[in-house]
């Protein structure tokens, strides 16, 4: 995202870069590591030094976006940047991170822009939903096949060939991508809203696809009394042992890197079908609940 109201887009396009800000004015060139957790652990206190009002969770969000710009992208990767006309400008990462002292959006990554633009309306509903994220930087790897189709032969990149081998049921995976967006949009109407709120930052939802060292959390929520962090993971057609291991890793990250001393971390797995394998595993696992969801569909005669 080139800032609110796309205010940084012209400079992005003219000078050939993408960037983030967060009001953090320090050069992180020597701080980047392949291990996001190491980077986050080092820079969260730095971010809070510039922005003392930020919680560890909020500072962790900023750290994740800065890490994605500085190390989470590789040369040859594809970057989308939206404009006010519901289009996505397309670029290829062509250089390393650099810090622009005294500039707006100082944490930058060199890119080469293509003349190609992708219309949001040409994207699938799932990809359009992902693009509505309130985060400054989001990872779209799971849409690599669709992105390759949208771009055709304009830009070729190895990342477009990746597939998620953990997906056990592709049709359920697609359905639960819709569920994630539905839950975020209709959170107030769910039973979870009685106790929890999805994390927000400056009025924008940032608890959807929250960056961690083992991938993004589907939804990260916090209790109304600020005492409990809730990691929500949709099964998304994955094998049971995969989703349990994943949510445990996410919970471990949140507990060790983001939670304050007086906060507990709980987990919630949501799936379409009852799963005896999940129930057996959770019988000896503390702090993780299991919910099923139902889909209701009706045909109403036109009058």
C-alpha positions as CSV (number, residue, x, y, z in Angstrom):
1,X,0.0,0.0,0.0
2,X,1.4,3.4,-1.0
3,X,0.0,5.1,2.2
4,X,-3.5,6.2,2.9
5,X,-5.2,7.8,-0.1
6,X,-2.4,6.4,-2.2
7,X,-0.3,9.5,-1.4
8,X,3.0,7.8,-2.0
9,X,2.2,6.2,-5.4
10,X,3.6,8.9,-7.7
11,X,7.0,8.8,-5.9
12,X,7.0,5.0,-5.9
13,X,6.4,4.9,-9.7
14,X,8.8,7.8,-10.5
15,X,11.7,6.6,-8.4
16,X,11.3,2.9,-8.8
17,X,10.7,1.6,-5.2
18,X,8.1,0.3,-2.8
19,X,8.3,1.3,0.9
20,X,6.8,1.6,4.4
21,X,7.1,4.2,7.1
22,X,5.5,3.6,10.5
23,X,7.3,6.7,11.9
24,X,10.4,4.7,12.5
25,X,13.5,6.6,11.4
26,X,16.5,4.3,11.6
27,X,18.4,2.2,9.1
28,X,17.8,-1.5,9.5
29,X,20.2,-2.6,6.8
30,X,22.5,-4.5,9.2
31,X,19.6,-5.9,11.3
32,X,17.9,-8.1,8.7
33,X,18.1,-11.8,9.2
34,X,16.4,-14.8,7.5
35,X,14.8,-15.6,10.8
36,X,11.9,-13.2,11.2
37,X,11.7,-13.9,15.0
38,X,15.3,-12.7,15.5
39,X,14.6,-9.5,13.5
40,X,11.4,-8.9,15.3
41,X,12.9,-9.4,18.7
42,X,15.6,-6.8,18.0
43,X,13.5,-4.1,16.3
44,X,10.3,-4.1,18.4
45,X,12.1,-2.1,21.2
46,X,13.4,0.2,18.5
47,X,10.0,0.8,17.1
48,X,8.5,1.4,20.5
49,X,11.3,3.9,21.1
50,X,10.1,6.0,18.2
51,X,6.4,5.2,18.9
52,X,6.0,4.6,22.7
53,X,2.3,4.4,22.4
54,X,2.6,1.1,20.4
55,X,2.0,-2.2,22.2
56,X,4.3,-5.1,21.5
57,X,1.6,-6.5,19.2
58,X,1.3,-3.3,17.2
59,X,5.1,-2.9,17.1
60,X,5.3,-6.5,15.9
61,X,3.0,-5.7,13.1
62,X,5.3,-2.9,12.0
63,X,8.3,-5.2,12.3
64,X,6.6,-7.7,10.1
65,X,6.0,-5.2,7.3
66,X,9.5,-3.8,7.5
67,X,11.0,-7.4,7.4
68,X,8.8,-8.3,4.4
69,X,10.2,-5.2,2.6
70,X,13.8,-5.8,3.6
71,X,14.2,-9.6,3.6
72,X,10.9,-11.3,3.0
73,X,11.1,-10.4,-0.7
74,X,13.6,-11.7,-3.2
75,X,14.9,-10.3,-6.4
76,X,12.5,-11.4,-9.2
77,X,9.4,-11.5,-6.9
78,X,6.3,-9.8,-8.1
79,X,4.8,-6.8,-6.4
80,X,1.4,-5.3,-6.7
81,X,0.7,-1.7,-5.7
82,X,-2.9,-0.3,-5.9
83,X,-4.1,3.0,-7.2
84,X,-7.3,5.0,-6.8
85,X,-8.8,3.7,-10.0
86,X,-9.1,0.1,-8.7
87,X,-6.0,-1.0,-10.6
88,X,-2.9,-2.8,-9.5
89,X,0.5,-1.6,-10.8
90,X,2.9,-4.4,-11.3
91,X,6.6,-4.5,-10.5
92,X,9.5,-6.9,-10.2
93,X,11.8,-6.7,-7.2
94,X,15.2,-5.6,-8.7
95,X,17.3,-4.5,-5.8
96,X,18.0,-4.7,-2.0
97,X,16.5,-2.8,0.9
98,X,17.8,0.7,1.4
99,X,17.1,3.5,4.0
100,X,16.2,6.9,2.6
101,X,17.2,9.3,5.4
102,X,14.7,12.1,6.0
103,X,12.2,10.9,3.4
104,X,8.6,9.8,3.8
105,X,8.5,6.1,3.5
106,X,12.2,5.6,4.4
107,X,12.3,1.8,4.4
108,X,12.5,1.1,0.7
109,X,13.0,-1.7,-1.8
110,X,14.1,-1.1,-5.4
111,X,11.7,-2.4,-8.0
112,X,11.3,-2.2,-11.8
113,X,7.8,-1.2,-12.8
114,X,6.0,-2.8,-15.7
115,X,3.6,-1.0,-18.0
116,X,1.1,-3.7,-17.1
117,X,-1.8,-2.9,-14.8
118,X,-4.2,-5.5,-13.4
119,X,-7.9,-4.5,-12.8
120,X,-9.1,-5.6,-9.4
121,X,-12.4,-6.6,-11.1
122,X,-10.4,-9.3,-13.0
123,X,-9.2,-10.9,-9.8
124,X,-11.1,-13.7,-8.1
125,X,-13.3,-12.9,-5.1
126,X,-10.7,-14.5,-2.8
127,X,-7.8,-12.4,-4.2
128,X,-10.0,-9.2,-4.0
129,X,-10.7,-10.0,-0.4
130,X,-7.0,-10.4,0.4
131,X,-6.3,-7.1,-1.3
132,X,-8.6,-5.3,1.1
133,X,-6.3,-6.1,4.0
134,X,-5.5,-3.1,6.3
135,X,-1.8,-4.1,6.4
136,X,0.8,-2.1,4.6
137,X,2.4,-5.2,3.1
138,X,0.7,-8.5,2.5
139,X,2.0,-11.8,1.1
140,X,0.0,-13.2,-1.8
141,X,2.0,-16.4,-2.4
142,X,-1.1,-18.6,-2.1
143,X,-2.6,-16.9,-5.1
144,X,0.5,-17.6,-7.2
145,X,-1.4,-19.6,-9.8
146,X,-4.0,-16.9,-10.4
147,X,-1.4,-14.2,-10.4
148,X,0.5,-16.1,-13.2
149,X,-2.7,-16.3,-15.2
150,X,-3.4,-12.6,-14.7
151,X,0.1,-11.6,-15.8
152,X,0.5,-14.1,-18.6
153,X,4.0,-13.9,-19.9
154,X,4.6,-10.3,-18.8
155,X,6.8,-11.2,-15.9
156,X,8.1,-14.7,-15.1
157,X,9.1,-15.6,-11.5
158,X,9.9,-18.8,-9.7
159,X,7.5,-17.8,-6.9
160,X,4.6,-18.1,-9.3
161,X,5.3,-21.9,-9.5
162,X,4.9,-22.6,-5.8
163,X,2.1,-24.8,-4.5
164,X,1.0,-25.6,-1.0
165,X,1.4,-29.4,-0.6
166,X,-0.3,-29.3,2.8
167,X,-3.8,-28.7,1.2
168,X,-5.8,-31.9,1.6
169,X,-9.1,-30.7,0.2
170,X,-8.8,-27.9,-2.4
171,X,-12.6,-27.2,-2.5
172,X,-12.8,-26.7,1.3
173,X,-9.7,-24.5,1.1
174,X,-11.5,-22.2,-1.3
175,X,-14.6,-22.1,0.8
176,X,-12.7,-21.3,4.0
177,X,-10.9,-18.4,2.3
178,X,-14.4,-16.9,1.9
179,X,-15.1,-17.8,5.5
180,X,-12.0,-15.8,6.7
181,X,-13.2,-12.7,5.0
182,X,-16.8,-13.3,6.1
183,X,-15.7,-13.6,9.7
184,X,-13.7,-10.4,9.6
185,X,-16.5,-8.4,7.9
186,X,-19.2,-9.8,10.1
187,X,-17.3,-10.3,13.3
188,X,-19.9,-8.4,15.4
189,X,-22.5,-11.1,14.5
190,X,-20.4,-14.0,15.7
191,X,-20.3,-15.5,19.2
192,X,-16.6,-14.6,19.4
193,X,-17.5,-10.9,19.4
194,X,-19.0,-11.2,22.9
195,X,-15.5,-11.5,24.4
196,X,-13.0,-10.7,21.6
197,X,-12.2,-8.0,19.1
198,X,-10.0,-8.4,16.0
199,X,-6.8,-6.4,16.3
200,X,-7.0,-3.0,14.7
201,X,-4.5,-0.2,14.1
202,X,-5.6,3.3,13.5
203,X,-9.1,2.1,12.7
204,X,-7.9,-0.6,10.2
205,X,-8.1,-4.3,10.8
206,X,-4.6,-5.7,11.1
207,X,-5.4,-8.9,12.9
208,X,-6.1,-10.7,9.6
209,X,-3.0,-12.5,8.2
210,X,-0.8,-11.3,11.0
211,X,2.9,-12.0,10.2
212,X,4.9,-14.5,12.2
213,X,8.1,-16.4,11.7
214,X,6.2,-19.5,10.4
215,X,3.7,-17.7,8.2
216,X,0.6,-15.5,8.8
217,X,-2.0,-16.1,11.4
218,X,-5.5,-16.2,9.9
219,X,-7.0,-14.0,12.6
220,X,-5.5,-12.6,15.7
221,X,-7.9,-11.2,18.3
222,X,-7.7,-9.8,21.8
223,X,-10.2,-10.0,24.6
224,X,-12.2,-6.9,25.6
225,X,-10.3,-6.8,28.9
226,X,-6.9,-7.0,27.0
227,X,-5.9,-10.0,29.0
228,X,-6.2,-12.8,26.4
229,X,-4.8,-13.0,22.9
230,X,-6.7,-15.5,20.6
231,X,-5.0,-17.1,17.7
232,X,-7.7,-18.3,15.2
233,X,-6.8,-20.7,12.5
234,X,-9.1,-22.0,9.8
235,X,-8.4,-25.6,8.7
236,X,-8.5,-24.6,5.0
237,X,-8.7,-28.1,3.8
238,X,-5.4,-29.1,5.4
239,X,-4.5,-32.3,7.1
240,X,-5.3,-32.4,10.8
241,X,-1.8,-32.8,12.1
242,X,-0.7,-29.9,9.9
243,X,-3.3,-27.4,11.3
244,X,-2.6,-28.4,14.9
245,X,1.1,-28.0,14.6
246,X,0.6,-24.7,12.8
247,X,-1.6,-23.2,15.4
248,X,0.7,-24.3,18.2
249,X,3.7,-22.6,16.4
250,X,1.6,-19.4,16.0
251,X,0.6,-19.5,19.7
252,X,4.2,-20.1,20.7
253,X,5.3,-17.0,18.7
254,X,2.6,-14.8,20.1
255,X,3.3,-16.0,23.7
256,X,7.1,-15.5,23.4
257,X,7.3,-12.4,21.2
258,X,4.1,-10.4,21.5
259,X,2.2,-11.1,24.7
260,X,2.7,-8.9,27.8
261,X,3.5,-10.6,31.1
262,X,-0.1,-10.4,32.2
263,X,-1.6,-11.8,29.0
264,X,-2.4,-15.4,28.2
265,X,-2.6,-16.9,24.7
266,X,-5.3,-19.2,23.5
267,X,-6.0,-20.9,20.2
268,X,-9.1,-21.7,18.2
269,X,-9.4,-24.1,15.2
270,X,-12.4,-23.6,13.0
271,X,-13.4,-26.3,10.4
272,X,-16.3,-27.3,8.2
273,X,-16.6,-30.8,9.5
274,X,-16.2,-32.5,12.8
275,X,-12.7,-34.1,13.0
276,X,-12.0,-36.9,15.4
277,X,-8.3,-36.6,14.8
278,X,-8.4,-32.9,15.9
279,X,-10.5,-33.8,18.9
280,X,-8.1,-36.6,19.9
281,X,-5.1,-34.3,19.7
282,X,-6.8,-31.5,21.5
283,X,-7.8,-33.8,24.4
284,X,-4.2,-33.7,25.5
285,X,-3.5,-30.1,24.4
286,X,-4.2,-27.1,26.6
287,X,-5.5,-23.8,25.5
288,X,-6.9,-24.7,22.1
289,X,-10.7,-24.9,21.3
290,X,-12.4,-26.4,18.2
291,X,-15.4,-24.9,16.5
292,X,-17.4,-26.2,13.5
293,X,-19.2,-23.9,11.1
294,X,-22.3,-24.4,9.0
295,X,-23.1,-23.0,5.6
296,X,-26.8,-22.1,4.9
297,X,-28.0,-21.7,1.3
298,X,-31.5,-20.9,0.2
299,X,-33.2,-20.3,-3.2
300,X,-35.8,-17.5,-3.0
301,X,-38.3,-17.2,-5.9
302,X,-38.3,-13.9,-7.6
303,X,-41.7,-12.1,-7.6
